[in-house]
Amino acid sequence: MKWQNKGHEFDEIGNIFKKNKDLLLLGDIDKALKMKECLSFLNANILIPTKEAMDSLDIDILGKTILIFGDYPNIERFLISKNLIKDVNYFVIYNFYSPYFYNYESNFIMKYLSIFAVYAYDKVYISSNNIITTTVCNLNCTSCLNFNPYINRKQHSDLERLKNDIDIYFKNVDMIGFMHITGGEPSLYPDIIKLLKYINNNYSNKIIDLVMPTNGVREIPDELLEIVKESNITIQVDNYLNAVPEFENIYKKNLEKLEKYNVKSEIIPAGEFWNWAQAYPPRYDYSKLSDEENSKRYDYCGSIFSEIRNGTISGCCYHSFAETAGIVNYDEDSLFDLKGNVNKKELIEFRLKYNKKGYTEFCKICNGLNPLNRKVVKPAEQTKGILSWDGNFTEKDYIPVDILKILDFSVKITVITPTYNRADFLPKTIESILNQTYTNFEYYILDDGSTDNTKEVVKPYLKDNRVKYLYHENSGEPETVNWGWSLAKGEYFTQINSDDIVDKTLFEEMIKVLDNDDNAVVAYCDYKIIDEKNNVIESVKSPDWNFLEALSDFSCYAAMVGTFIKRSKFVNWTNIRTDKYLYINDIEMYWNMALYGDFIHVPKTLVSWRKHKGQLSVNRPDSIYEIADWFKEYFYKSNIPNEVFNLKDIVANRVVIYAESLLTLYNFPKTIKDKIKRYLKKELGLIKFTCLQIGDNDLVGNKFNGHNLGIYLRENKIASNHIVNYKESDDEYTYAYNYASNNITESLIKNSLFLDSDILHFHLIHNAKFDIKYLPIITRLKPAVITLHDAYYLGGHCVHHFDCKKWHEHCYDCEYLDKPFIIKKDDTAFQFEIKKKFIQDSNLSVIVASKWMEDKVKESPIWKGKKIYRIPFGIDQNIFRPRDIIEAKKELSIDENSIVLMFRSEDNVFKCLHIIKDALNKIKSKNKITLITVVKKGLLKEFKNDFNILEYGWIKDDLMLSKLYQACDIFLMPSKQEAFGMMAIEAMSCGKMVLALEGTALTDVINAPECGIVCKKNEYADKLQYLINNLDEVKRRGELSLKFAEENYNKNLYVNRIIDVYNNVIKEHKVDIEYQPILEQLNKYYNTINVNDESDDDKKVKKDFTFGIYISNDEKYFIIGILGIKITIKKNKVEK
């Protein structure tokens, strides 16, 4: 035979077996006759009894498919005599497609599975095959090289080539019983772990037993045993105690490792059987010999092998006898290992030293371990079994029971109907199945412990011998379906539920489709939804299958009544469907099956799904938790394709949407829905951890008060909720304090927003009714940070302390009782001590935005010893970005030659509007000057005749605010107290320079004097005039400001720094032992939700969430339960 594509013999052999139905059967006469009797339906055109008549036959068998069983050496001799083997690779025919024997009820029957499957079902089931890892053996034996397609390459087999050949092989092979990874000492192959992972990840479903030997010459590496254990691989360990006593220590260490890792294993001993040195005659180049001479050598090879097989032991590898007989020829260098450590002299000396000792192998069944059904047996027990073996075994010991069961398709279809108390609907279901136009099926009605008259209803149908009724105690639908699968004998499997009806042509149509598509594993059809009286509610046209699209949408439309499963594709059902889930077993099963092959849509309405009261529907809220567990298992399977794994986040988001719709359907309150969504996102990996921002406002000051930060965090897979005094946005993650509670701080602690959070972040809490006396306990229960936006928590009263230094030691006799808000009686000493006491007692880290503020905090006794992080704020520079100034001015109807000054107009003592007014009275320009103001209108009336004034008030729309910055030339910011300066970085990000006062954080923020300019307040007008007169410098400074802002104030840099702080604080936080009971109790009684809406517990939880202390977005109503009476009170929003 000539290979058409050298190196890809697997492909050709697979094609031969799939396409060629002209079979030639070779085998011993007595077995052949039994086989002919058993498999007469094969209609094999030639049957050759190889022992009795093969030498006299003159048959042209070229081009036919040769299937061999029986005595291998005699068959080999026959093929040689007919000059059919001209290429050593043709030996593959009986290595790949060898038979199994089975003694069934004392009647010896040849169950030739390979022939059966190939001929009758167009499948290729293979007994065994080798994967050669080393082209020139890394030991001394050349016996494993004959089948190697890379025989002339003196190196390890290329991993990518091996993977490619394995892919081709399994494209044509449906299942293999025994896959042997060989090539000298496979553990020396440098890519052995990658190879094992590749096979396990891609083809474990097609391999019954994957085996890797170790020749006992080295310890098995630990890292290799780890992947062996993970991949369920059997290790064969050679015992050289008789042949090479020096290997005893290695052998013992390997035994210890096998027990340590608890992997499947076999011990293969070595014994005495022949003289190695005498067994190897000189080698010849067979290509130079005549056909007659080559035939003699093949004959000699076979006779050697036959003689050894007649004993109780067999040679290590029959390929070696081809070399022994001189059939193949290698140069002497090929006997050496890859490193050249063994030379010819050493090799011969080794053979002479161990005269009459060599490598041998007992039958693998001798120690009770069927190679297709291994279990973990301690090596010591294996050894004991070997030593006591008497050498006798029967052919039935070779039976691969699992394969026989799978391939014994005496019926085409297995139908199951799991039922529980459905006696009213069951007859219609049974009759629709028994009336099928296709009749070769078995039908199991599986009663899951019904307490109604199901048994009596079923009894009349048992007259049909296809119907079997089985009963067990109530175990649930998943276990009942798995029970049905274990009973199945059909090639196809379908589940028809006991309240559904199928069309009489369903089976016929499904088989027609599946029989004609080798890659198909599932077929599904369109369906009708009917009511209890069989009235059609809706007709549903299912879409054609697209796995990635369906998974992305988390919509498995194939999961429907009447779906057919090609059972032969799933050797290990437990890999497809488990009994661990109550509500989502179908979700688990179908998405698992989708990894194994195609789903085929049959565009015909062939089934009816009944909708009625009392159904156990997947649309139960409890399924949400099961879906989370399934997701974590599914996307981290070892065989998950990359294109599927890459959909993980998309699917996770779809699951969240599905869960939300489910909870809405069941009328769960928004508070509970939000909690479950937080849980689900964390479980699905959509969030790394959960943060709770605690502050005053959401939209006012959104860029620094935690609102925008929450958005940025969520973009980085960190859940962030925001609790505020005044909620003005429609943001679903923002919540308002419930002022109906007597103590909003305690209310917060007893809420799931707090309890579900991994870290707390406080902002401007002095504007809220937050009680800092709770800080010590809060910060021991949860990791926490606070951003100090101003100096309020540095002293007893002031937001800014101006020139006062008392706060350095202790506040008293405050000189600024009216700034920024008035207190009638001075209690600053008391308030200072309160802050100092409870902040010092808390486990709280500090975030500041500027060096100016950092220096202040370091000087404060209130914050002594606290960890300080300096993180400048960052903004979205896709919004705050430069734009052509003429275009920007035009959009606001400003003359392009006008000089535009922008500033904050506010009668606030800190913002110093009076300094701007003073400057406006002094400046002069030949160009018209336009003033753009924000925050408050009507404060510039005296300038209405001098300037073009555009007043915008408070702007909550960042896009609009950015347009104002883009249209200005200079941004004025003469604040005398500024802890950072958010408007400054907004202007800089739009490419504008800032003119500010010295002595505040703005000096560093605007990078003066390189970018912006700071000056004394009495110099402000002069500096402004200078800039008006030098607009080129204004432009240059604007460009420098933009560059500085891009490097220091972008949101990505900001949020990454914040996340780093969060991670550090979370890592360092430990809940002390005395606080653990508090947290456990709070979680037990205030943070538990049972989503089963029909349970008493669930109703109680729902009531708890609308009673007393709670936080909700719905601020219109407050519900109180008193003595079982529910009182609903309409609330008014609390205004500042």
N, C-alpha and C positions, 0 to 999 in steps of 0.2 A: 504493500500500500504506500502511496506517495501522499505526503501531507501537502495540501494546497497552500497552507499558510503556516510555515514553520514557526514554532513557538506558541501557536494557538490551537493545539490539537484538541483541547477541550471543546472548543467551538464546533469543530468538525464532527467529533463523535456525538455531541449532543444533537446536531442536525441530522446525522444518520439515523439515530434512534427515534427522532421525532417524525421524520418524513418517510423512511423506508419501512414498508410493512412486509417485505419479502424476507421471512425469517429463516435462519439456518440454526438448528439446535444441535449442540454437541454435548455428549455426555456418556456415562457408563450405561450399558444396555439395560441392566435391571432397573436402574433409576429412571432411565429414559422412558421405558415402557410405562412406569407408574406416572411419570410426568405427562406422557401423551394421553393417558386415560384421564388424568385430572384436569388437564388444560386443553381438551380436544377443541374447545371453541376457538382456540388461537388460529387454527387452520394453518399451522406451520407447514410449508411445502416440502421440507426435507428434515428428516430426523436421523442423525448419524450416531450409531453406537460406537463410541471411540475405542473401546477395548477390543471388541470382536471383529469389526469389519472396516475400520478406518483405513487400514493400509491398502485394501483392495478397491476402495472407492475411487472413482475418477469423476469428480464432480466440479463443475465450474461454479465456484461460489464467489468469485470476485463481484463486487458491487452489491452483494447481499449483506444484510445485517447479521453478524455472527454473535450468538448468545451462548455462553459456555457455562456448563456446570459439571460437577463430578471431579474426576482425577486430573488435576492440573497438568502434571508432567506428561501424561499420555496425550492430552489435548495439545500440549505444546509440540510434542513429537509429530502429531498429525499435521499441524499447521506447517511445521518445518518440511515434512515430506511432500506437501503440496506446493512448496515454494511460495507460500502466501506471506511470509514474513520477510521482508527485505529491509525493514527499518526497526531497530530495537524499540522504538517508541510504541510499536503496535502491541507490545505486551500490555499496554493500558487496557485492552479489551477485557481481560479477565480480572484485572485488578480493580477496575472501576465497576464492573457489572457482575460481580460474583453472586452466587445464590445463597439462600438460607434454607435450612432443612427443618422439618417439623414433624414430630411423631404425634398424631392426633388420635386419641382413643384407640390405640394399638393398631390403627390402620396407617401404614406409612404412606404419606402423601407429600409430594414435592410441591411446596408453596414457592414457586419461583416468582418472587415479587417483582423483580426488575422487568421480566417479560410481561407479566400481567399488567403492570402499570403503564409501560410504554405502549403496548399494543392496544389495550382496551381503553385507556384514558389519556393517551398522548402525554404521559408524564414520565419523568426520568427519576426513579428512586435507586440510589446507589448504596451498595453495602459499605464500601470503604474507599479511601483515597489518601494519598500522601501530599503534603506540601513540603517541598525541598527548600530549606533555608540557606544551604551552602553548596555552591556548584562544585567545588572540589572540597571534599569532606574536611572539616576541621579536626577530625581524628585521623586514624590510620586506615580505616576500612573504606573500600571503594564501592561497597555493595549497594549503596543507595543511589547511585548515579544514573542508572540506566534510563529512568523516565525523565530525567532532567532536560528540559528543552534548551538549557544554556550550558551544555556539557563542555563546550570548548572554552568557557570563560573561567579562568582560575581566580575566583573571588567569591565573596558572599553574594547570594542572589540579591539583585536590586529590589528594594522594597516596593518601589512604584510598579515595577514589572510584575512582581508577585501579586500585588493588589489588583493590577489590571487582569492578570490571568484568573485570579479568584473571581473577579467580577464576571468575566466571560463564562467561566465554569458554572457559576450559580445562575447565570441567565438561562442556561440550558438544563440545569439540574434542579429538581423540586425538593429533594430531601436526600441527605446522606446519613447513613447510620454511624459510621466511624471515620472521623477525620483525624489523620495522624500528622503531627508536625514533626518533621524529621530533618536529617541533614547532619549526620555526625552527632555532635553535642549541641542541640538547639539553643541551650542557654548561653552558648558562646556567640550566637548570632547577634550583632550589635543592635539590630532593630527588632529584637524578639518581642519586646513589650509593645511597641507600636503595632507590630503585626497581630499580636493576640487581641489588642484593643480593636483593631480594624475588623477582624473576623467576628468578634463578639458583638460589636456595635451594629454590624450590617447583616450578618448571616446566622446569628445564634438560633433563629427560628427554623433554619433549614438543617441544622446539625444536631443529631441526637447525642452524639458523644464526641467531644473534642479532646484529643489525647496528645500529650507532649512527653516524650521520654527524656530521661537524663541518664547518661551512660555510667554513672557511678564513679566518675573520675574527678569530680569536683563537688564542692558543696553547692546546693541550690541557693542562688542569691535571694535575700529577703524581699527585695523589690519585685522580683519575678514571682515569688509565692503570693504576694499581695494581689497582683493582677490575676494570677491563677485562681485564687479564692474568689475574687470578685466575678470572674468570668465563668465559674463553675467548670473548670477544666480538670481533667484527670491527669495526674502525674504518674508516669511509670518510672520506677527506680530499679536499676540493675543491682543485683546482689552478686558481687564478684568474690565472695568469701572462698569459694572452691577454686576459682580460676586465678584470682589475683588477691591473695591474702593481705597484701599491703594496703588495699583499699578499705579495710575493715573500719578504720576510724571515720573515713568519709561517709561510709554507709551508715554508721551509727548516728552521726550528726544529722544526716538527711532524715533518718527516722524521727529524730527529735523535732526537727523542723516541720515535718509533715503533721505530727501530732499538735504542735504549737499552732499551726495555721488551720488545722482541721480541714484539709483539702481532700478531695477524692484521690485515691492512690491505688497503685498496684505494685507489688514487689515481684520482680522477675529475676529468678536465680540463674546462675551459670553452672554448667556441669561438664563432664568429660564425654566426649564422643568421637573425636578423631584427631589426627595429627595435622595441625595447620600447615606446617612446613611442607609436608608431603602432598597436601591437597591442592596446592597451587602449581600447576604445570606452567611452562613458559607461555607468554602471551603472544598472540598473533594479530596481524592486521587483517581482519576478515574481508576487507574490501579487495584484497589481492588474491583471495582464494577462489577456487571454482565453486559453483553452486553445490556440486556433489560434496566437496570437502566441508563447506559450510553446513550442509545438512547433517553430516556426520558429527560435527562439533555440537550442533544443537541437540542432536540425539544424545550425545555424551553428557551434555549439560543436564538434560532431563533425567537421565538415568541416575546421575549423582543425587539429584534432588529427591528422586523417588526412593532411593535406598535410605536416605536419612529420614524421610517421612515415615518409613515403616517402623522405626523405633518409637520409644515413648517420648522422645524429645525431637525437636526439629531445628534446623539450622536458623541462624539469626535472620537471614534474608535470602530468599531464593534467587534474587538478582545476582548475587555473588557467584552463582554457579554458571551463569552465562559468561562471566569473566574467567572463571576457572577453566571452562571448556575452550577458552580462546575465542569466543564469539565476538567479544569486544576487546579493543586494544587501547590501552592508555600508556603514555610514556611514564617512566619510573617516577618522574618528579610529581606526577599527579597523586602518588601515594603519600606524599608528605603533607603536613598540615600547612596552613597559610603562612605561618611565621617561619617555616623551614626548620622547625626544632627537631624533626624526626628524619633520620636518613635511612637508606636502605639497609646498612649494616645493623643499625639498632632495631629495625623492624624484624629482620631475620633472627637476630639474637632473642628478641622477645618471643617469637614463635617457638624457637628451639627450647627456650627455658621452660615454657609452659607446654611441653610436648604432651599430647593427648588431653590437653585442657583447652577449653575455648568457650566462646560465648554461645549459650543455648537458651531456649525459651520453652517453658511448659505451655500447654494449651491454656488460654486465658480463663477457661471455665473451671480450672482445677481448684482454685481457691474460692469457688462459689461466687465469683463476681462476673456476671454476664457483661461483656464489654458494652452492650447497649443499655444496660440497666444498672450502672454502678451506684454504689452508695459509699458513704465514708466509713471505712473499716480501719481500725488501728493497724499500723504495719505489723505489730507483734502478732496480731491475730491472723493476718494474711500469711505470715511466715509459718505459723503453726499449721495452717491449713495446707500449705504447700508440702511441708515435710511429711504430713500424714497421707498424702495423696497416693493412690495405688496405680495411677496411670490409666485407669479406665474411664471412658466417658462415652456418651451416646450422642447421636446427631441432634437430638432434640434440645441439647444444651445450648445450641446456637440460636434458638428462636428469638427474634426481636419482637417481643409480645406487642409492644406499643404500635409498631408498624403494621403488624398483621391486623390489629383491631381497626386501625385507621383505614387500611386499604381493602378490607373485606366488605366491599360495597354490594352486598346482596340486595339491599334496597337503595333506591336512589335518593330518597328524601326522608329525613326525620322531622316530624312535626310534633311540637309540644304545646300543650295548653295548660299553663299553671292556673289554678283556680282556688278561690277562697270565698265560700258563701255566695256563689253566683248561679245557684240552681235555676233562677228565673230566666237568665240569659243564655245559659250554657247549651241548651238544645239547638238553638239557632246556629251557634258557633260550630258545634259538632257536625250538624247536617251540611253546612257550607263546605266543610273539609271533606266529608265522605262523598260528596257529589262532584268531586273534581274530575275533569276529563283525563288527567294523568293519574294513574292508579298505583304506580310502584312506589309506595311510601309506607312508613310505619308511623303510628300515631299514639303518643303518650298523653293521657289526661292525668295531670299531676295535682293531686288534691293536697293543699297545704293546710290540712287540719280543719276542713269545713265543719261547721256545726249545724248546717241546714240539711236538706234532703238531697245533696249533690250525688251521693252514692246511688240512690234510687233512680235519679234522673239519668245517670250514665249507664246503668245496667242494661237497658235494651240495646244499646249500641255495641256492646261487647260481643255480639254475635258476629260482627265483622272481625275477622282474625287479624286485621291490621291495627285494631284498637286495643290498647292496654290501659287499665285504670290502676293507678298506684296512689297510696295514701301515706302521709307521714304527719307527725305532730307539727303544729304551726311553727314554721321557722323563718318565714318571710319570703318575699318574691325572689330576691337575689339567689338565696340558697336553693330554692326550688328550681330555678332556671339552670343553675349549675348542675343540679341533679339530672335534669333532662339532657344536658350536654354529655354527661358521663354515660348515659344509657344509649346515646345515639350511635347508629351504625351507618346511616346514610351519608352519601357524599355531600349532600346539601342539608342545611338545618334552617328551620324557621319556627318562630314563636307566634302563635295566634292566641291572643288573650281571650278569656272566657266570656267577654261581653262584646266581642267584635265579630264581624262577618266578612267572608272572602268570596270573591267571584269564582265561579266554577272553573275558569281557565287560568287562575293565578299560577298554579304549579307548572302548567304547560308553558306559559309565557316566560316564567322565570328561568326554567331549565334551558329553554331555547336560547336565551341570551347568555347565560353563564357557560353553557357547553361550548359556545363559539368564541369565548374570550379567555385566553390563558391567564391574563393578568388580572382578571376580575376576581374580587373576593366577596363582593356584596352586590345584590341587585335590589332595587326598590321601585315602587310604582306611585302613581297618583292615588288619591283616596277621597272618600266622602266622609263628612262628619254627620252622624245620625243621632236622633234622640232616642228615648226609651221605647218609643212606639215605631221605630224604624223610619221616621220622617227625616228627609235630608235637610240638614241645617245649612250645609255649605259644601261645595266641591272644591278641592284643593289640587292645583297643578304644581307638582314639585319641580324645582329647577334641575337642570342637568348638573352633575356633580363636578365641583371644582374644590379640591381638598383645601387648598390654601385660602381661598375666598370664604369657604364655609367656616373654617376654623377662625379666620379673622373676624367673622361676624358672630362667632360662637353660636352657630345655627346648623346643627347636624340634621338636615332634612331627610336623611336616609333612615333615621331612627323612627320607624313607623311600623304599624302592624303589617304583617305579610312580607316583610323584608327577608330575602334569602341570603344565607351565609354559606360560602363554600368552605365546608368544614375541613376539607383536606389541606387547606392552606394554613391551618392553625394546629400544629402538633401539640403545643402546650397551651391548653385553654386557660390555665391560671395566669398566663401572661396577658390575656385579653380581658377577662372579666373575673373579678373577685367577689367575695360576699361581704366586703367591708362596708359597703354603702347601702343605705335604706332607700334613698330617693333618687340617686343619680347613677344607678348601675348601668343603665343604657348609655348615658353620657360616657362613662368610663369605657364600656365595651366598644362602641362605635368609633370613638376617636382612636382607640388602640388599634382596631382593625384597619383604619385608614392608613396606618403606617406600613401595612403589609401589601397593599395592592389597590386596584381601582374599584370604585363604586360605579355601578351602571344604572342609569335611570331608564326605566321602562315607561314610556309616556302613555300609559293606559290606566284608567280608573278601575282597579281590581280589588280594592278592599274598602271596608266601611269601619270607621272608628266611632265607637259609641260614646256619647257624652251623657253622663247621668250623675245623680247625687250619689255620694258615697265612694267615688273613685279615689284610689290612692294616686294622686297626681304628683308629677315632679314639680309642679308649681306650688310647692310648699316652702314657706320661708326657711324651714330647717335645712333645706337643700343648699342654702347659701354656704353654710359651714362645710358641708361635704364637698362642694365645688372648690372651695379654697384648698382643701386637702388634696383633691384630685389634681388641681393645677400644679401644686408644688411637686407632686410625683411625676406627672406627665412630662413636663418640660425639662426634667432632669433625668429622663431615661437615657440609658447608655446608647440606645440605637436611634435617638431622635435625630433626624436630618437637620442640617444647618438651616435650610430654608424654613423649616417648621420652628426651630428654636428662635429664629430671628423675629417671629411673630409674637413672641411671649408678651411683650408690653401691650401690643394691640389687642390681643385676646384678653389680657388682664383688664384693660379698660372696658371692653365689651361685657365682661363678667360683672363689673361694677354697675354698668348701665342696666344689665339684666336684673341684678339684685335690687336696684332702686325701683325698677318697674314692678317687681314682685312685691316689694314692701308697700308700694303705693296701692297696688291691687288689694292688698290685705289691710289697707287703712291704718298703717302704723303712723304714729305721730312723727313729725319731722325730727324731733330730738333723737328718737330711737333710730330712725333711718340714718341720720348723720353718724351716729355712733357705730352702727353696723358697717357703714361705708368706710369709716376710718379703720375699723378692724380688718375689713376685707382688703383694702389697699395695702395695708401693712403685710398681710399674709401673702398677697400676690406679688410682692416685691415692687409695687408701684411707689412705695415710700420706704425710706431707710429708717426714719424715726419720725416722731410727732412732736411738734413744738406748739406751745400756746403763747401767743402774744397778748399781753395784758396792758391796756392803756386807756386813753380818754376818748379819742375820736377816730373815725376811719378815714373820712375824706379830707377833713381839715388837718393839714400836715401829713398827708398820706405818704410822702416820700421819706419821712423820718419817724413816724409814729408806730411802725410795725405793719401798716396796711400793705404798702408796696413790697416790703420785705417778705411778707407772707406769699405774695405772688411769685417773687423770685425764688423762694424756697421750694414752692410747689413745682416750679419748672425744673428743679434739681432733685426731684423725687423725695422731698421732705414735706410731710404734711404740716400745714401751719393753719391754725385757727386763731381768731382774733376776738377778744372780749373787750367791749368798749362801753363808755357812758352813753355816747350818742352815735347811733348807727344811721347813716344817711345813704349808704350805698345799698345795692341789691345783691351784694356779694354773699354767696351761700356759705362762706366760711367765716363770716363775721356775725357775732352775737352781741346782744345788748344785755347789760345787767338787768336783773329783775328787781326793781326798787320796791316791790311789794314785800321783799324779804327784809326782816329786821336787821340782818347782818349780811351784807353782800359778800364780805370776805370769807366768812364761814360757809356761805352758800356756794361760793366758788370751789372751796376745798371739797365739798360734798357733791360735786358735779362730775359727770363723766368727762367733760372737756379737760378738767384738771387731772382726773385719775388716769385717763388714757394717754396723757402727755408724757413724753420722755424728757422734756426740758421746758422750763418756763422762761419767758423773756419779758421783763417789765419795762414799760415806757410811760413817762409822765403820769405815774399813778397818784401823784399829789393833786391832780385835777379831778380824780375820781374819789369816791368814798371808800378808798382802800385803807384798811387798818394795818399799819406796818407792825403792830404788836404781834401779828400772826407770822411775820417773816421767819423767825427762828424755826417754828414747827414746819412751815411750808418748805423751807429750804433744806430741811432734813428729810422730808418726805420725797422731794423732787429736786433734781439739779436745777439751778436757776442762775440767770444773769440779769443785770439791769443796765440799760443804757441811760446815762446821766446826760440829759439834753440841756440842763442848766444847773445852777448852783443851789437849787432849793434844798437838796439833801446834804449840803455842806454846812448849813447854818440853821438857825432857829426859826427864820421866817422868810428871808429874802430869796427871790429868784436870782437876782444879781446883787452882790454886796457892795458895788461901787468902790469907794475908797476905804471901807470899813475892814479892819483886821481882826476883829474880835473872834470871828469864826475859826481863827487859827488855834484858839485855846478853848473858849466857851462863850457862847452868845449871852448877852444881857443888855438891858437898857438900849433897845434898838432905836437907831436914828432914822430908820426908813419904814415906819409902821404903815405908811400909806402906799408902799410900792412893793409889788405891783397891785396888790389888793390890800384893803384897809383892815387892820385889826384894832379894836377900840382899846383893849387892855394888853399890855406887854406881858406875854408869857413865853418870850423867846428862850429864856434860860431853861424853862421846863421842856419846851419843844425840842431844844437842842439835846437835852439829856435823853428824852424819849428816843430820838433818832439814833443817838450814839449807842444807847443801851441795846436796842433791838436789832440794829444793823450789825453791831459788833458781835451779837449773839447768833447772828444768822450765818449760813454757809453760802455767801453770795459773792459772785464775781462781778466786776464792773467793766462796762464797755464805754469808752469815750470816743468822740469823733476827731478831736484835735489835740495837739501837744499842749496848747494853752489850757485846755480842760484837764488833761492828764496831770499837768503840774499842780493845778488847784487840788485835785483829788489826793495827790500824794501829800499835800500840806495839811489835809483835813484829819483831825483826830477821830472823827466819826468813821472814816474808812481806813483807819490804820491797820496795816497787815493784810488788806484785801488785795487779791490779784486783779491787776488792771490790764485791759487790752485796749490798744488804740487802733480803731478802725474807722477811717474816714467814710462818710456816707457815699453811696454810689447811686447813680440814676440811669434810666434807660436812655442811652445815647442814640438809639434809633428814633426817639421822639425829640429829645433835646440835641439838635445837631445843626451844623451851619447850613446856611442857604444864601443864595444871591440876595444882597441887601436891597437892591433896587426892586427886584421882584417882590420881596417881602413888604417893602414900603408901599408898593403899588396895590397889593392885596388889601392893605389897611387904609387906602386912599390918602397916603402921605406923599407929598412932593418928594421926588427922588433927590433933590438938592438940599432938602431940609436936614438939619442936624437933629437926631432923635436921642433924647435922654430918657432913660427908663428908671423908675424907682418905686419903692414901696411907700404908699401914702397912708400914714397911720398916726393918729395923735397918741402915740405911745412914747413914754419918756425914754425908752431904750433905743428907739429907732431913729430919733433925732431928725424929724422932718424939718424942724426949725433951721438946721444947718443947711439943708437943701434950699429952703426958702431964702435964706440969707445969700446963698450963692446965686440964686436966680435973679435976685435984685441987683447983682453986681456984674454979671457976665454980659458981654456984648458980642454980636456976630453979624456979619454982613448977610449970612444965610438965615433963613427962617428957622426957628427952633421949635421942635415938636416935643411935648411931654407925654409920655405914656406912664400911667399909674395903675397900680393894682391894690387890692385889699379894701380901701374905703374911698368913696366918692365925696366930692363937695368940699375938700380941704384946701383947694387952690383957687378959690374964687377971685382973689386979688390979682391973679395973673391971667385972667381970661382974655384981657385985651392985648397982652404982651406975647403970648405963646399960643400955638395950636395945641390944645389939651385934649387927650383921649383918656378918659377914666373908665376902668373896667371892673372895679370892685374886686371882690374875692372870686378867684377863678379856680374851679375844681377840675376843669378840663385841661389836661396837660398839653394836648395838641394845640389848643388855643393859646395857652401860656407860652409855648415854644415859638409861636408865630410872633408874639410881641417881642421876645428876646431877639429873634432873627431880624426884626425891623429896626432895632435900636443901634446907635453907634457906641454909647457908653452906658454902663449900668452903675448907678449911684447907690452906695450902701454905707452911709455915715453912722452906723450903729455904734453906740458907746459901750454896749455890753452884748457880746456875741460869742456863744460857746462853739459855734461852727460857721454857719452861713450857707444854708441850703440854696438860697436864691443866687448866691455868688457862683456856686458850681454849675447851676443851671445856665446862667448867662455865659460862663466860660465854655461850657459844652456846646453852646451855639456860636462860639467864636467871638465873644465880646469881652473886653477888658473891664475890670471893676475898679472904681475909685472908692476907697474906704478910709476909716480912721485908724490910727495906730493904737496899740494897747489892747487889742482883742484877738480872738482866734483868727480873724480874717487875714492877718499879716502872713501867717503860714498857709492858710487855705488858698489865697489867691497868688501865692508865691511872689510876694512883693520883695524887692522892687523889679524883678526880672519880667514878670507878667503884668500883674496889677500894680496899683500905686496906693500907699497908705500915707497919711499925713496927720498933722495936728488939726483940731477943728477950726482954728483961726486961719489955717492955710487952705482950707477946702475950696473956697471960691477961686483963689489964685490957681490952684492945681486944675480946677475944672476949666478955667479960662485958657490955661496953657494947652490943655488937650483939645479944646475947640479950635484953637489956632494951629494945631499940629495934627491934623486928621490922619496923616500918613503914619505917624507914630501910634495913633490910636489903632489903626489897622494892624500894624506890626505886633503890638501888644495883644491884640485880639487873637492873632494867629498863634502866638506863644501860649496864650491862655488855653486855647483849644487843645494844643498838643499836651499841655500839662494836665488838663482835665481828662483827656483820653487815657493818659497813663495812670492816673490816680483816682478818678472818680467814676469809672464805668461800673455798671451794676454787677457784672460777672466777677470782677475783682472783689467788690464789696461782699457779695453773697458767699463767695468761696472763703473769704476771711471769717465771715460769721459762722459758716459751717465748721471750719476748723476749731473755732472757739467752742461751739456746741459739742463737738466730738471730745475735746479735751475736758470740758466740764462734766460731761456724761461719764467719761472714763474714770475721772477722779472721784466722782460722787459715790458714796456708799451709804446705804440706809443702816443706821445703827440698830443694834439688836433691840433696844427699848422702843424704837419707832416702828419696827416691823409689824407688831400686832395692830398698830393704828392703821397702817396702810392696808393690811389684810382685811381688817374689819370694814374700812371704808369701801374697799372693792367688793366685799361680800354683800353689803347692804345698800350701797349707793351706785354700784357700777355693774350690776348683773342684769342682762337682758335675755329672756327666753323668747325667741321669736315665734314659737308655736302659738298661734293666735287662738287656738281652741282650748288651751290649758288654763287652769285656774292660776298657776304661777304667772303666766303671761299676762293675764288680766290684771293681776296685782301689780306687776311691773309697770304696765301702762298707766295705772292709776297713780303709782308713785311718781311718774314723770309729769303728772299734771297736778301734783299736790305739794303745797309748802314750798320748799327750797328747790328751785329749778331755774334754768336759763333757756330762753326760747327766742327764736326770731319773731314769733307772733306776739306782738306787744298789745294787741287790742283787748285781750281777755286774760283774766287771772282766775284760775279754778281752785277752789278750796273744798276739801272733803271734811265734813264735821259730823261725827256720829252717823256715818252712812249717808248723809245728805250732801249732794253736790251743789255748791253755790258758784255761779259764774258772775264775775264782776267785770264790767267794762272799764278799761284803764285809759287814762290820758297820758300821753307821752311827757316825760319829765323834761322841761326846758331848762337850759342853763341860766 
